[in-house]
Amino acid sequence: MGGADAADTDGATTSRRPTEQSTPRAAHQWRIWFVVVPALMGVVLCAAGALLVTPTSDGGFPAYLCVIIGGWAVGFALVNALSAWPERWQWGGHVALALGAIALLASTTPLIRALGSLPEPWPRSLSVVALGIPPAGGWVLITLLGRISGRFDRAAERRAAALAEPTWSGADRHPEVTVNAARFTTAALTALAVGAVVVVGALSAVVVIVTERWLLRLPPLMIVVALGLFVGMPVYAAIWGVVNSRRLPVTLRWHTGALVVDAEDRWTVPYPMIQSVIWRSQGDTARFEVHTATRSETFLVGMVRQQNGKASQLPPLMHRMRRVLEEAGLRPHERRGTLRYTRSAPTNTVSGSGAPPPALG
């Protein structure tokens, strides 16, 4: 039940969840198998865990396993039960369940201590049953995060679809593209990435130490999510600010015989002098790099805000651009969306040597 029927992007159920087009019979069967049956199984398992406890034994591993699976099954049923509500009410119900789960998770230890004042045999049995609260609450919180994440993903997809992708313009034989980019050296970009990792690690350690009393009551996955929200996202926002503080318009032109980069200055690079070109069209690390024996430039586009509603990406290289780089002695290598052209051996070609330069077209 748990493997094949994991939470979907709305955080509740699988593709077999009833929809507005579902027949009443199909919806009824779904509620039986994904709400009623898990709830009953959860109650039965928790009761079995309690019954395994005796005056001389806490039930051992079988009792713990019963209440853990039973607690999860109850949380699974509660979340699935929301699917019978209208969409706008599902959100309110899920948030209410999450608030209740947080309250129960925070009070689990005091609750177990309070149960100790009850007459025997209730304290030991109910204390074991209380161990089912964390898996039930954890499932409610994780599926709520899935619902929220799904909503953001769909909103991001709609925004991305509305953005205009940059395209090559100019004369057919001399294409060019203009984007906003952040200018970095390779060392500066590396230092920024390493610094971000160090800061996230240090802040995560501080947060865990300071909030150990409360944080360690959460399930492991929730700890990761909490650190992402309160440490990872602020650091990402800081990096985004640093990158955009270096934003400037950059025009890349493919001329006959040379690559021309117009940033704060104009850099004309004959194709035979290029040692490597790196081109990544999409993602936060979308960028282009040009390296020669005497100068290296990296222009990061993926995290830079563009003008006129354009997407923060680069157009893919045209076939003839690839051919020009290969005719100049560069060899392509593509991995995970990053295209690299590198020179296999140092070139002795210099401008004016008599060899005709590569040409577009």
N, C-alpha and C positions, 0 to 999 in steps of 0.2 A: 504493500500500500504506500509505503513511504518512498521507495526508490523510483517507481515508474510514475508516481503521482506527486512530483515535487511542485513547489510553489511556482506559479507563473509570474509574469511581469507585474500583475496586480497584487501579487503576494498571497493569493488565496488557493487556487486550485489549478487543475490541469486543463488540457484542451477539451476534456469531457465535461467541463463545467456547463450547467444549463445556461442557455442564452434566451433572448426574447423569442427566437425562432423555434426553441425546443418545444416538443409536445408535452402536455401535462404528465403523461405517463413516463417519458424520459426524465423529466425534472424530478418526479417523485422517486424513481429508481435511483437517480443520482443522490438525492438527499438521504435515502436509506443507506447506500453503500459508503458515502463519504461524510455523513454527519452522524446518523443514528448508530451505525455499526461501530465506527471508531470511538464514539462516546461510551457505548456500552462496554467495549473492550477495555477502554481506559479505566472505567469504574471497576470492572471485574479484576483487572490486573492489580490495581491499587489495593482492592480488598484482599486479593491473594497474598500480596506482600505483607499486609497487616496480619493475616492469619498465620503466616510463617513465623511470626515473632512469638516466642514463648517466654515464660518467666526466667529461663536459664539461657536463652539465646536471642540474639537480635535478628535472626533469620539469615544472616550472612549474605553472600553474593546473590542467591536467588531472589531474596526479598528486595534487595536494592534494584536488581534488574527489572523486577515486576513493576515497581513504582516509577522507575525512570521511563520505561516504555509506556506505562499507563498514563503518566503525566503528559508525555508528548502526544499521545493519542487524544487526550481530552483537549489540549491546545489545538491540535489539528482539526478536531470536530468543531470547536468554537469558531475558528477562522473560516472554515468552509460554510458554516451556517449563515455567515454574512452574505453569501452569494444570492440568497433568496430575497434580499432587500434591494430597493432601487439604488442605483449607483451613488447618488449623493448621500444616501443614508449609510452606505457601506463604509465610507470614509469616517463618518462620525462614530459608527460602531467600532471600527478597528482602532481608532484613537482611544476610545473609552476602554476597550480591552487592554490596550498597551499601557494606559495609565494604571489600570488595576493590576496588571502584571508587574509593573515597576514597584507599586506599593507592596505587593506580596513578596517580591524578590528582596526588597529592603527589610521586610519584617520576618523573613524566614527564620533567622537565628533567634530573635526574641520570641517568636511563636513556639519554637521547639523548647525553649527554656520555660515558657509559661505552661506548656503541656506537662512538665514535670511535676506540677502541683496537683494533678488529677489522681484519683485513686487507681490502683493497679486493677487490670492490666493495661489501662488506656494510655499511659504516657509513652511506653515503648512502642506500641503499635502505631499510634498517631504520629509519633516522631518520624517513624519510617515513612508513613504516607506523606508527610510534609516534604520529604525529599523529592516528590514528584512535581513540586511547584517550579523549581528552576527550569526543567525541560519544557513544561507547559508555557511558562512566561517567556522563555527564550524563543520558542516557536512563534508566539504572537508578535514579539518585537522584530524578529527577523523577517517575517512575512510583511509587516508594516513597512519596513525598510525596502523590501522588494516592491511593494506597491508604490512607494514614493519614488524609488529609482526608476520604475517603469514609466511613471508620469513625466519625470524629467527627461528620460530618454526619448519619449515620443515628442515632447516639446522641442528638444534639441534637433530631432530629425525634421520637424516641420520648419524650424528656423533655418536649418542647413539647406533644405530644399528651396527655401525662398531666396537664399543668397546667390548672387551671380558668380559663377566661376571665372577666374581670370583667363584670358585667352591671348594668343599671339596676335599682334597687330603689325602694322607697317607694310612695306612692300613685300611681295611674295618671296623675293630672293634675299631680303634683309629683314626677317621677322624680329620683333622686339616685344617685351612685356615690361610693364611698370607696376610695381607693388610697393607697399610699405614694408620695410624690413628693419630689423635691429642688427647693427653692424658689430660683429665680434671677431676677435682673433680666436684661433683654435684653443689657445691656452686659457683665454678668458671664459670661453664657453665651458671648457672642462672644469675650471675653477668654480663656476657658478653651479654646475651639476654636483660636484663633490661637496661644495659648501652646503647645498640644500640637503644632501644626505646626512651630513654631520649634524646640522641644526635639527632636522627631524628626529634623529636618534637621540640627541641630547635632551630635546624638549619632551620626547616620549618617556625617557627615563625619569625626568623631573615630575611629569604628570603621574606616572605610576607610583612613584615614591610618596608624593603628596596626597594622592587620593587612594592609596592602597586599601584603606578600610572599606571604601564603597566600591571601588573599581573591581576588586577581585571577587565580588559577589556576582558579577555578571558572567555569562557564558563566554568562553574564549573568543568566539566569533564577534560577539558584541563588544568585547574589549578592543578588538581590531577596528571595528566600525567607529567606536568612540574616539580612538586615537586619530583615525582618519579625519573625523569631523573637526576635532578641536586642536589638532596639531598639523595634519597634512594639508587641509584646505587653507588655513592661514599662511602657511609657508608657500603654497602654490600661488596664493594671491600676491605675496611679497615678490616672488620671482616674476610674476606677470607684470607687476609694477616696474621692476628693474628693467625688464626687457623692453617694455613700451616707453621707458624714459629715453631709450636710444633709437626710437623710431624715426625713420627718415625715408623719403621716396627714393627708390632705386629703379633704374631702368637698365635692363640687360638687352644688348643688341648683338645679333649674330651677323657680322659683316663678312664680306669676302676676305679671307686671309687672317681675320682677327676677331676676337671676342671683345666687345666694348662694354664696360661697366660704368654707368654714370651714377655716382652716389654724391658725396660731398665734393668729390673730384672725379675726373675722368681717367679711367684705367683701361688702356688698350693692350690686349694680350694676344700676340700672334699665336695661332694654334700650335705651331711646332714648339713654342716655349712653355706650353702648359705641361705641368707634371701630373696633375690630377684634377678631375672635376667630380664633385659629389652633388647629386640631385635627388631630393626627396619632395614629392609633390604634395602629400597630405599628412595630416596629424599635427600634434603640437610641435614636433621637430621638423616640420616642413622647412626646407632651406636649400640654398645652393652655395657651394664652396668652389673657389678657384684657387689653385696653388701653383706657383712657379718656383724656380730655384731661389728667387730673391724676394718674393712677396706672397703672402697668403691672406685671403679674405673669406670670411664666413658671413652670410646674410640670412638670419633667422626670420622666417615668415609666419610659421605656424601659430605663434603666440602673440602676434602683433595685430592690433586693431587696424582694419582696412577702411578705406573711404568708399562712399557711394554704394554701400550695402554689398560689397564683394566678400567672398569667402577668403579666409586666411590660408591660402594654399597657392601652389604654383601649377601652371599648365604642364602636362607631360611633354617631354622632349619630342620634337618631330623626328620622323625617320631620317630626313636629310641632315638634321643636326647630329644625330648619332653617327651617320656615315662620315661626316666631316671630322668628328673626333677620332674615329677609327682610322681614317686616312692620315691623320696627323700622328699616328703611332700609339694611340691610347687604346687600352683593352677594357671592354665592359665587364662588370660583375654586379649582379643585382641580388640583393638579399633583403627580405622583409620590407619591401617597398622602397628601399634606398638603392639608387643606381650609382655605381662608382666607375669612373673611367680613370685608369692609372697607366702610367708609362712603365712598360716592363723593363726598360733599360734606359740610362741617361742618353739624351740626344745631343749630337754635336751640331745640329742644324741651327743656323743663325739667320736672322733676317738679312736678305740680300745675298744669300749663298748661290742663287741661281736656280734653286729648285722651285717650281711653281707652288704657291700656297694652295691649300685646300679651298674649295669654293662651294658655296651653297647652290642648290639647284640641280 
